[in-house]
Amino acid sequence: MKNPKVSLPTGKKGFGSSGLYIGGKMFAFLSSSKEFVVKLPRDRVDELVAGGDGTRFDPRRNGRTMKEWLVVNPSSNVEWVRLGKEAMEFVVSSNRQLRGV
């Protein structure tokens, strides 16, 4: 199912240049090392990390991870499309101006 409100970045370079956006807010992307990364609630990220389905995203590779971003483990049994939809719904629900999108 396609959502006409989802867009690809235009003219971006670096972080977010391969992302999916809704209302100008990024919710999923491919990292520079081609890992699938999604934005989810912190407790959901904690759950997925504990289950071995991924790790927290560390954009600078300095140990300072982003608590709401998950790098999905390639061997995870969690459906990536479902995680992408979950990430989109989280971004919409956490941004007042996007509710109703």
N, C-alpha and C positions, 0 to 999 in steps of 0.2 A: 504494500500500500504506500503510495507516494504522498508526501505532504508538500503542497506548494509553498509553504512558509519556510521550508528548509532550503538553505542555500550553501553554495561553496564560496570560499573567500575570493575576493577580487582584488588583485594588486598587492596582496600581502606577501611578505617574505619572512622566513624564520618560523618561530613558534606560531602555530595556528594556520600556516600557509596550506596545510593539507587537511583542514578541519571541516566539520559540518556545523553550520550555524542556524539558529532560529531567532528571529528578531534581533540579529546582530550579536547574539551571544553564542559562543562556541560550546558544544556539548560532546563532541567526539573528534578524534583526529588520529592520523598516523604520525608517530614520532619520527625524528630524523633517522632512527635505526629501524624504521618500518614496524614499530609495535603499535597495536591498537590501544588507544587510551580513551577513557570515558569519564565524564564528570557525574558522580553519584553522591548521595548523602554519605556523610562520614561513617555512620553506623553500618551502612551497606558495604562501603569499602572495607571496613574492619571485618565484616562477615566473609567477604570474598577472599580477603588476604588470609584469614584464619583457615579457610577451606582449601587453600592452595590454588585458587583460581586466578591469582594475580598478585601484583605488588603495588605499593604506592609509587606514584610518579615522582621522579627526582630529576627535574629538568636540567639542573646544573651539574648533576652527578657529584654533589658535594655532601650528600647525606641529609639535606634539608628537603624532605618530601612534602608534597602537596596532599593534604588530608582528604580532599574531595575528588582526587583524580586517581584512577586505577589503570595500571598497565595490565592488560589481560594476558594471562599465561596462554601461549599457543596450544598447550595440551589440555586446557580447561574444557570441561564438558558443558559449560554454560554457553548458550547460543549467543553469538556476538550480535546478531541483529536484535535480539531481545534486549541485550545490554544497551545497545544504541538507542532503542526506543525508550528504555527506562531512563537513560541519561537525558534525552530530549524532554521527557515529562518532568524530570527533576528541575531542569533549567527553567522550564516554563513556570512551574509551580513556585519556584523560589524568586521569581522576578515579577513583581506586581504589574508592571507595564506589559508583560507578555501574557498574562492570564487572559483566556478567551481566544488565544491563538490556536 
